[in-house]
Amino acid sequence: MDLFSRSWAALRAAVAGLSDGDFARPSGCAGWLVRDLVCHLVIDAQDVLITLVTPVDEEPTRDAVTYWDVSGTPPTGDDPLDALIVRLAAAYEEPGLLKFHLDDVGSAADRAAALADPGLRVGTRGEVLTAGDYLCAYVLEWTLHHLDLVAHLPRTAGPPAEALGRSRAVLEEIAGAAFPASFSDEDALLVGTGRRAPTATEEAELGELAGQLPFVLG
């Protein structure tokens, strides 16, 4: 749960340091500009707040790894919900308003996470998890979207090393196999989730795992 706060703080700090012009740059998410991605982060923060105040009595049905629904089809940006994010982001008009809203709701989500009982069972997306597992799952969410944020912003700091390492470990559990040791944590996440295609050398090193890529998480 501590890593949830550290990875989330790093992502919010990266957004806070963006210039207005950066918001019009492409992100690592297909069909989304940086402003669209930041708008999605606002929605994510709202989801965290909602989930942490939605206790349930049932036994957990998912954990930090099985939380994710996995497909092999990368998003194209044409999904109706993706298109809705674009319209919502455009409605902000000024990047400063998006920054303010993310800082406001994002700080609240961070405080709620710090106060949460890790053993509390919460409901989200029709499933039940402990609050601890739910917040651990979000370390991967924050880390991947931090990589999306900096995809075309090389001067913006990326995710913390510990968040990259934890996220790689989760992705390897999802894949049921380890990525080659020659892959950095960042490359394992980018290639593993279909954010970039492997090079010929990387594909050879991946071996049979190359045929299972990508692991698209939703």
N, C-alpha and C positions, 0 to 999 in steps of 0.2 A: 504494500500500500504506500510505503514511503517513495518507492520508485514511480508510482502514479503521480505523486505531487512533483517530483523532480523533473520528470519528462514533460509534464503539463506546463510547469513553470518555464522550462526552456523553450517550448513551442510558443507560449504567449509572449515571452521576451523577444523572440525572433520576429513575431508579428509587430510588436510595439516599435521595433527598430526600423521597419520598412518605410521607405519614402512613398509619397503619394503616387509617383510614377510606377513604383514596383507593383502596385495593385492591378495595373493593366497588363502586366507581363503574364505569359502562360505559366501554368503550374504543371506538376507532374501528373495531374488527373485529366484524363481525356475530356476535352470539351470545356474545361474550366480554366478561367483566369485565376490569378492569385486572389482577387477579391471574392470570387465564387467559393474558393476553398476556405477562406476565412469565414464567410457566411456559414458554410457547412460546419465549421468548428463551433460557431455560436449555437447551432442546432445540437451538436454533440454535447456541449456543456449543459444545455437544457435537458437533454436526455439523461445525463448523469444525475442532475438534481431530481428529476422526476423519479428515476429508478430508486434512488436512495431513500425516498419517502414513500415507496410502494412495498411495504413488507407483506410477506405471505406466509402461510402456515405449512405449505406443502414441502416435501423433500426436494432438494436440488435435482434438476434434470440436466444441467450442463455445468461445466467448470471453466477455468480460464482458457483451456485449449479447445474444448468442444463447443464453447460459446459461438465459434465462427461457423457460418455456413460457407462451404467451399465449392467453387465451380471452376471450370477451365476456360471460361469465356470472359476476356477482359472487357470492362465497360467501354462504351463508345461515346458516352455523353448524351445519347439520344433518349435515355430512359426518362419518363415523365417526371419522376422525382428529381433527377439531375437537372432537368430543364427548369423545374420550379426553383431550385437553388439559384440558378442564373438570374431569374426574374427578381427574386428576393434581394440578391446582392446588388442588382442595378438600382433597386428602390432606395438604397442608402445614399446614392449620389456622391457623397463625400467620403473618402477613405477614413477620415478621422472619426466619423460616426460608427463605422464598422470596428475600428480599434477600440473605441469607448465601450461599445456593446460587448465585445469579446472580453475586455478587461473586467467589466461589471459582472456579467454572468459567469465568466470563467473563474474569477476570484471566489464567487459564491460556491461554485462546484468544487473548487479546491478545499474550501473550508468544510463543506459538507462531507467530503471524502475523509478529511482528517478526523472528523467527529464520529464517523460511522463505526459501528461494531463489526469487525471482520466476519463474525459468525452469523450476522443478521441475514435471513433469507429474503431476497428481493425478487420481484417479477419484472421481466422485460421481454418484449417480442414473443410473448406467449410461453416463455421458459422461466425456470426458477434457478437462481444461483445464490451462493453466499455473496455478501457485499465484497468480501476480500477477493474472491475469484472474479467478480465483475470488474473491480478496479484493476486487477492484474491484467485482465483482457484488454483494458483500455490503454495499457502501456504500449501494446502493439499498435493500437489505433493512433495514438499520439505520435509514435515513432514513424510509422509509414507516412502520415500526413505531414510530419516535419520534413521528411525527405521530399514529399511532393512540393512543399512550400519552397524549398531551396533549389529545386531542380534546374531553374533558369536564373537563380540569384546567387552566383558563386561567392559573393562577398558576405552573405548572410550565414551565420553559424548554424551548423546542423545539429542533429540530436545528440544527447550525451552518450558517451561510449557505453555506459552500463545499460542504457535503454536499448541501444543497438544489439548488445550481446544477449540481453534477455529476449528481445523480439526474435532474434535469429533462433534461439533455443525453442521458442514456441512454434515458429514456422517449421522447424525440423521435426517437432513432435507431430504437427499436422501432416507433414509429408511422410512421416514414418521412416525417414532417412536423413543422414547428415549431409550437408553441403561440403564440398571439398575444402580441406584446410587452407588451400591457396586462395579461397574466396575471402575477402574482407566481410565483416558483418553487413556493411552497407550493400556490397555487391550481392551477397546472398539474398538479402531482402528485395532488392530491385529486380534481380533476375527471377527469384523464386515467385514473386507476386505478379510477374509480367509487366513490370514498369519499364524494363528494357530487355531486349533480346540478348541472349548470351553470344559472346564472340565464338568464333570457330574453336579456339583453344579452350574456352570455358565449356563449350558443349561437349568436347571430347573428355574433359575432366569430369563432367557430370555423369557420364556413362548412362546407365539405364534411367537415372533420375531425370535426364533431359526429356525423356518421352512423357513424363508426367506433368511437366510444366505447361502453363503456370498454375499456381494455386491462388485463385482469385477469392479474396475474403470479403464476406458481406454479413 
